[in-house]
Amino acid sequence: MAEPPRLFTDLSPAAQTNFAELFEQARAAAFDRSVRNLPGSFNRKTVKGRDYWYWQVRDLQGVNRQVYLGPDDERLARLIELHEQGKTQSSGDLAALVTACVSLGCMTVIAQHFAIVNRMAEHGFFRAGGVLIGTHAFIAMANMLGVRWSSGWRTNDVDVAHPGRNVSLALADNAKADIHDAITSLEMGLLPQHTLAAEPSSTYLTAKKDIRVDLLTAAGRKAEAYRYEPLNVSLQPLKFMEFSLEHTTQTALLAGEQVVVVNVPSPMRYALHKLVIMGEREEAFRTKIVKDAGQVAALAEYGLARSPAALKNAAEDLMGRGPGWRNRAAEGLAHVAAHHPRIAESLGAVLKAASPRATRKAA
């Protein structure tokens, strides 16, 4: 029997090299915009064993504000070093680099969706610690990992998340950004969806309902949407979201000749978060289940082949969070098995080995 086709293909070495250069230059430009002409200092925080960097400034009211710069890594450390030496890193011709990446096969999003994400970046959403999730993050991850996905990446929704008031992550509590103004100023007809209960809406829709923006956060004591003043928007709590909002990373989102640096979940954590929420999907969301299964399978296939340690670590974290998490992961795995049985079997073995019971037996 012939092997089923892989759910990802490798980008060429030229595409991978060009994207790495593009991300480095785009990140340097975003870094420069964040700290240029703002008197302040660098501040490093350690959360759950991982370091994150901020630029701390004092505003006109004398309140300390922090701009999120990203997770600690070699490239960011170099940018900080250059800044402290009074040097800046040239951003080069980003449009030309984007064009080269696209021509070499890097994945892109449609112009309307990019405009939304880019406008939110301009209004400080990502500097405030916001995270791009959903299919647009899945697309951005492909270029970061040096691959192209073969399925599971078409969508009309733009999903973004923020820890809000429910989760304490490596994010500045006093960061501010006017996201409502960012979305409505696009002149795309995106307006908050009306609710029968007159509750604040975390969803923005066009009149034709062809573009949708969902603003999400991790679940707390309340299930309904609530107003989050620092961002001037309402956020909808979503169960299990905290798993994707921990240990985030950064990459670049592309469209046409444009690029924007975004925060995204760690790919393996994103995959397992999708697996868990599939267990929550109702039958009415069958289309989303199929898309979710494709994304989980593609990332799991990549993780099994190229990043087994990261997949193992994410699996151990998930399986150690309690029976509710494990039960939903099992339900999600059954959905994946219906469409991608070979990958589901291998992923199931990783999850089984990561379960607390299996860990105790091994010890």
Sequence and secondary structure as in RCSB ss.txt:
>XXXX:A:sequence
MAEPPRLFTDLSPAAQTNFAELFEQARAAAFDRSVRNLPGSFNRKTVKGRDYWYWQVRDLQGVNRQVYLGPDDER
LARLIELHEQGKTQSSGDLAALVTACVSLGCMTVIAQHFAIVNRMAEHGFFRAGGVLIGTHAFIAMANMLGVRWS
SGWRTNDVDVAHPGRNVSLALADNAKADIHDAITSLEMGLLPQHTLAAEPSSTYLTAKKDIRVDLLTAAGRKAEA
YRYEPLNVSLQPLKFMEFSLEHTTQTALLAGEQVVVVNVPSPMRYALHKLVIMGEREEAFRTKIVKDAGQVAALA
EYGLARSPAALKNAAEDLMGRGPGWRNRAAEGLAHVAAHHPRIAESLGAVLKAASPRATRKAA
>XXXX:A:secstr
      SEEE  HHHHHHHHHHHHHHHHHHHHHHHTT  EEEEEEEETTEEEEEEEEE TTS EEEEEEEE  HH
HHHHHHHHHTT       HHHHHHHHHHTT     HHHHHHHHHHHHTTTTTTT EEEHHHHHHHHHHHHTEEES
SS   SEEEEE  TTT   SS TT    HHHHHHTT S  EE   TT     EEE TTS  EEEEEEE  S  S 
EEEGGGTEEEEEETTTHHHHSS EEEEEEETTEEEEEEE  HHHHHHHHHHHHTT  GGGHHHHHHHHHHHHHHH
HHHHHH HHHHHHHHHHHHTT HHHHHHHHHHHHHHHHH HHHHHHHHHHHHHHSHHHHHHH 
